[in-house]
């Protein structure tokens, strides 16, 4: 491959990664904005009858994003106590959970930590394996990389933002 072709491929890869990062940041910003809209008690509502409460979804998103830190080899989780509460247990499995204010603070810290790290990553870093895949498996399945994980987490955030929209609809209907 010629140097010019290689440079073009690197530039295109960087552009695609930049677009994915922009989408991740946008989804994270939508979550942040949603959880600043209403008084804290508003977030005790279920997004739909028999479904999770908004506060649980925020805790779940914090825990999920926090899990990226060890998965990407950045650090240990900042809030390991949230994993049992929000990633491996359903809503209302525990009576004592952090407040909306605490979860908002955790959300911001985790996302700022991730954004800082992501801003320093090069295309080859994004296309490298994450910590849950062995070198042998990665050689067979190179799509099991950090960028693919970020795509999955971006979709995950969007899914839950879609659920939270139902609370906005309830609020508008009550007005």
C-alpha positions as CSV (number, residue, x, y, z in Angstrom):
1,X,0.0,0.0,0.0
2,X,1.4,3.4,-0.9
3,X,2.0,6.1,1.7
4,X,-0.7,8.3,0.2
5,X,-3.2,5.5,0.4
6,X,-2.2,4.7,3.9
7,X,-2.5,8.3,5.0
8,X,-6.0,8.5,3.3
9,X,-7.1,5.3,5.2
10,X,-5.8,6.7,8.5
11,X,-7.6,10.0,7.9
12,X,-10.8,8.3,7.0
13,X,-10.6,6.0,10.0
14,X,-10.0,9.0,12.3
15,X,-13.0,10.8,10.8
16,X,-15.3,7.8,11.4
17,X,-14.1,7.5,15.0
18,X,-14.7,11.2,15.5
19,X,-18.2,10.8,14.2
20,X,-18.9,7.9,16.6
21,X,-17.4,9.9,19.5
22,X,-19.7,12.8,18.6
23,X,-22.7,10.5,18.7
24,X,-21.6,9.1,22.1
25,X,-21.1,12.6,23.5
26,X,-24.5,13.7,22.2
27,X,-26.3,10.7,23.8
28,X,-24.5,11.4,27.1
29,X,-25.4,15.0,26.9
30,X,-29.1,14.1,26.4
31,X,-29.0,12.0,29.5
32,X,-27.4,14.8,31.5
33,X,-29.9,17.4,30.2
34,X,-32.9,15.1,31.0
35,X,-31.8,14.6,34.6
36,X,-31.4,18.3,35.2
37,X,-35.0,19.1,33.9
38,X,-37.2,18.2,36.9
39,X,-37.2,18.0,40.7
40,X,-35.5,14.9,42.0
41,X,-38.8,13.3,43.0
42,X,-39.9,13.3,39.4
43,X,-37.3,10.6,38.6
44,X,-39.0,8.1,41.0
45,X,-41.6,7.5,38.3
46,X,-41.6,4.3,36.1
47,X,-41.0,5.1,32.5
48,X,-44.0,2.8,31.7
49,X,-46.3,0.7,33.9
50,X,-44.3,-2.1,35.4
51,X,-41.0,-0.8,34.0
52,X,-37.9,0.7,35.6
53,X,-37.9,4.0,37.3
54,X,-36.0,6.9,35.8
55,X,-33.6,7.0,38.8
56,X,-32.8,3.3,38.2
57,X,-32.1,4.0,34.5
58,X,-29.6,6.8,35.5
59,X,-27.9,4.4,37.9
60,X,-27.8,1.7,35.3
61,X,-26.2,4.1,32.7
62,X,-23.6,5.3,35.3
63,X,-22.7,1.7,36.1
64,X,-22.6,0.7,32.5
65,X,-20.3,3.6,31.5
66,X,-18.2,3.1,34.6
67,X,-17.6,-0.4,33.4
68,X,-15.9,1.0,30.3
69,X,-12.9,2.1,32.5
70,X,-11.6,-1.4,33.2
71,X,-12.9,-2.8,29.9
72,X,-10.7,-0.3,28.1
73,X,-7.8,-0.7,30.5
74,X,-8.1,2.9,31.7
75,X,-8.6,2.2,35.4
76,X,-10.7,0.3,37.9
77,X,-14.4,1.3,38.2
78,X,-14.9,4.7,40.0
79,X,-18.1,3.4,41.6
80,X,-17.9,-0.4,41.9
81,X,-20.8,-0.4,44.4
82,X,-23.2,0.5,41.6
83,X,-22.7,-2.6,39.6
84,X,-24.7,-4.8,42.0
85,X,-27.4,-2.2,42.4
86,X,-27.9,-1.2,38.7
87,X,-26.2,-3.7,36.4
88,X,-26.8,-7.2,37.9
89,X,-30.1,-6.5,39.7
90,X,-33.5,-5.2,38.6
91,X,-35.1,-2.0,39.8
92,X,-36.4,-2.1,43.4
93,X,-34.1,-5.1,44.3
94,X,-32.6,-2.8,46.9
95,X,-34.3,-0.1,49.0
96,X,-31.1,1.9,49.7
97,X,-29.8,3.4,46.5
98,X,-27.9,6.7,45.8
99,X,-30.0,9.8,45.3
100,X,-30.6,11.4,42.0
101,X,-28.1,14.2,43.0
102,X,-25.4,11.6,43.7
103,X,-26.1,9.7,40.5
104,X,-25.9,12.9,38.5
105,X,-22.5,13.6,40.1
106,X,-21.3,10.1,39.4
107,X,-22.6,10.3,35.8
108,X,-20.7,13.5,35.2
109,X,-17.4,12.2,36.7
110,X,-17.5,9.0,34.8
111,X,-18.3,10.7,31.5
112,X,-15.6,13.4,32.0
113,X,-13.1,10.7,32.8
114,X,-14.1,8.7,29.7
115,X,-14.1,11.8,27.5
116,X,-10.7,12.9,28.7
117,X,-9.3,9.4,27.9
118,X,-11.1,9.1,24.6
119,X,-9.7,12.5,23.4
120,X,-6.2,11.0,23.7
121,X,-6.8,7.8,21.9
122,X,-5.5,7.3,18.4
123,X,-7.2,5.2,15.7
124,X,-5.0,2.2,16.4
125,X,-6.1,2.4,20.1
126,X,-9.7,2.3,19.1
127,X,-9.1,-0.7,16.9
128,X,-7.2,-2.6,19.6
129,X,-8.7,-5.4,21.8
130,X,-10.5,-4.6,25.0
131,X,-9.7,-6.4,28.2
132,X,-12.4,-9.1,28.1
133,X,-11.1,-10.6,24.9
134,X,-8.0,-12.8,24.7
135,X,-5.2,-12.1,22.2
136,X,-6.1,-15.5,20.6
137,X,-9.7,-14.7,20.2
138,X,-9.0,-11.1,19.0
139,X,-6.7,-12.5,16.3
140,X,-9.7,-14.5,15.0
141,X,-12.3,-11.8,15.6
142,X,-10.6,-8.3,15.3
143,X,-14.1,-6.7,15.4
144,X,-14.1,-7.3,19.1
145,X,-12.3,-4.0,19.7
146,X,-12.8,-0.9,21.8
147,X,-14.5,1.0,19.0
148,X,-17.1,-1.7,18.6
149,X,-17.7,-1.5,22.4
150,X,-18.3,2.2,22.2
151,X,-20.7,1.8,19.3
152,X,-22.6,-0.7,21.5
153,X,-22.7,1.6,24.5
154,X,-23.8,4.5,22.4
155,X,-26.7,2.4,21.2
156,X,-27.4,1.4,24.8
157,X,-27.6,5.0,25.9
158,X,-29.9,5.9,23.0
159,X,-32.2,3.0,23.9
160,X,-32.6,4.3,27.5
161,X,-33.0,7.9,26.3
162,X,-35.9,6.5,24.3
163,X,-37.4,5.1,27.4
164,X,-37.0,8.3,29.3
165,X,-38.9,10.2,26.6
166,X,-42.1,8.5,27.9
167,X,-41.6,10.5,31.2
168,X,-41.4,13.7,29.2
169,X,-44.7,12.7,27.5
170,X,-46.3,12.1,30.9
171,X,-45.2,15.6,32.1
172,X,-46.5,17.3,28.9
173,X,-49.9,15.5,29.3
174,X,-50.2,16.6,32.9
175,X,-49.7,20.3,32.0
